[in-house]
Amino acid sequence: MFTTTLGPLHLRSPLIAASGTVGSVVDFAEVGALESYGAAVAKSVAPVRWDGNEPPRLGSSGAGMLNAIGIQNPGIDAWRAAYGPAIADLPVPVWGSAVGGSPEDFAVVAEGLAAAGVTAVELNLSCPNLEGETMFALDPKAAARVVERVRNRVDTPIGAKLSPNAEDIVAVASAVADAGADWLVLTNTAWGFAVDIATRRPVLRRAVGGYSGPPIKAIAMRCVWEVGQALPQLPIVGCGGVTNGADVVEYLLAGASAVAVGTAHFAEPRVGARLSKELGKYLKSHQTTVSDLVGGAEPW
Ligand SMILES: Cc1cc2nc3c(=O)[nH]c(=O)nc-3n(C[C@H](O)[C@H](O)[C@H](O)COP(=O)(O)O)c2cc1C
């Protein structure tokens, strides 16, 4: 009833814990409901340690969350030493997430993650391209170069995580698929900004940050829909604003084969257990399965 397929991977559940919201996964095991997910994605890792941005780097705006953490991480060697040995004992398949400033950076991290024993590698393409002018995920050619380099270096299944800020998300999706991505994650956060009216300062020290949570659901859903319509063979993990079982069903109907949940973990660390229950209720009452729902939105 719950099983789903993402290219070469078979998942016991379509629910995925999104990168950056469950730490290394290892250190989320005590507070989260890891057994509820088909996979959990660790925080993105770079080739060397990144200290992240200066606070304030988290804030809220409306029903959403703003962050400019700056992908604070210990670097792949330290990450592998700290978490690699614990991965196999967790009650969920762990995926790694790679970031970097060049295709080679991503390849080095992907090799380290694969050696640490992750089941799959997500490429967080929503970070600045140090060799170019903008983030990888906004530029089909730059994004494809990253995927191609990683594809040539690891056998691990690869997911490419794109940005809703891309001008033409279908063009980026098509380029990374041609370069060897096994699936897409749609999407990362959307650029956002807020001002604190008491201090008159931007909520985030860096002013602009990543906006997440319920207000971005329709934006990420639009990406899933457009890419799903244009490239129906390419598996998609929908991601953005999921807080209940109905959101999960919506993403599946729009064309996602799996659905990642992120920001909801901050208010409700065990949200995966509730989502699983609510999805199960829907499947039972509608006498359907996850695979039957995928791309099942009816035309007008
Ligand atoms: C505090 C925070 C940190 C995040 N860090 C990462 C990260 O390291 N790598 C990544 O690919 N996505 C990261 N994300 C993005 C989420 O994985 C997810 O794509 C996004 O928040 C949209 O989903 P949501 O609305 O369910 O949170 C982060 C999100 C938040 C809120």
The ligand as a MOL file (V3000), in Angstrom:
LIG
                    3D

  0  0  0     0  0            999 V3000
M  V30 BEGIN CTAB
M  V30 COUNTS 31 33 0 0 0
M  V30 BEGIN ATOM
M  V30 1 C 16.7520 25.3270 8.7060 0
M  V30 2 C 16.7760 24.6680 7.3580 0
M  V30 3 C 17.9780 24.1200 6.8890 0
M  V30 4 C 18.0260 23.5050 5.6370 0
M  V30 5 N 19.1910 22.9640 5.2100 0
M  V30 6 C 19.2300 22.3020 4.0120 0
M  V30 7 C 20.4110 21.6530 3.5910 0
M  V30 8 O 21.4460 21.6290 4.2730 0
M  V30 9 N 20.3860 21.0230 2.3790 0
M  V30 10 C 19.2660 20.9820 1.5810 0
M  V30 11 O 19.3110 20.3890 0.5060 0
M  V30 12 N 18.1180 21.5810 1.9910 0
M  V30 13 C 18.0860 22.2330 3.1760 0
M  V30 14 N 16.9140 22.8210 3.5860 0
M  V30 15 C 15.7320 22.7940 2.7030 0
M  V30 16 C 14.7390 21.6810 3.0610 0
M  V30 17 O 15.3340 20.4040 2.9190 0
M  V30 18 C 13.4850 21.7500 2.1740 0
M  V30 19 O 13.8790 21.5520 0.8340 0
M  V30 20 C 12.7580 23.0880 2.2690 0
M  V30 21 O 12.7720 23.5850 3.5910 0
M  V30 22 C 11.3130 23.0030 1.7730 0
M  V30 23 O 10.5700 22.0360 2.4780 0
M  V30 24 P 9.6850 22.3950 3.8040 0
M  V30 25 O 8.7630 23.5130 3.4160 0
M  V30 26 O 8.9720 21.1140 4.1480 0
M  V30 27 O 10.6410 22.8040 4.8380 0
M  V30 28 C 16.8430 23.4340 4.8350 0
M  V30 29 C 15.6510 23.9750 5.3290 0
M  V30 30 C 15.5950 24.5880 6.5710 0
M  V30 31 C 14.2810 25.1490 7.0470 0
M  V30 END ATOM
M  V30 BEGIN BOND
M  V30 1 1 1 2
M  V30 2 1 2 3
M  V30 3 2 2 30
M  V30 4 2 3 4
M  V30 5 1 4 5
M  V30 6 1 4 28
M  V30 7 2 5 6
M  V30 8 1 6 7
M  V30 9 1 6 13
M  V30 10 2 7 8
M  V30 11 1 7 9
M  V30 12 1 9 10
M  V30 13 2 10 11
M  V30 14 1 10 12
M  V30 15 2 12 13
M  V30 16 1 13 14
M  V30 17 1 14 15
M  V30 18 1 14 28
M  V30 19 1 15 16
M  V30 20 1 16 17
M  V30 21 1 16 18
M  V30 22 1 18 19
M  V30 23 1 18 20
M  V30 24 1 20 21
M  V30 25 1 20 22
M  V30 26 1 22 23
M  V30 27 1 23 24
M  V30 28 2 24 25
M  V30 29 1 24 26
M  V30 30 1 24 27
M  V30 31 2 28 29
M  V30 32 1 29 30
M  V30 33 1 30 31
M  V30 END BOND
M  V30 END CTAB
M  END
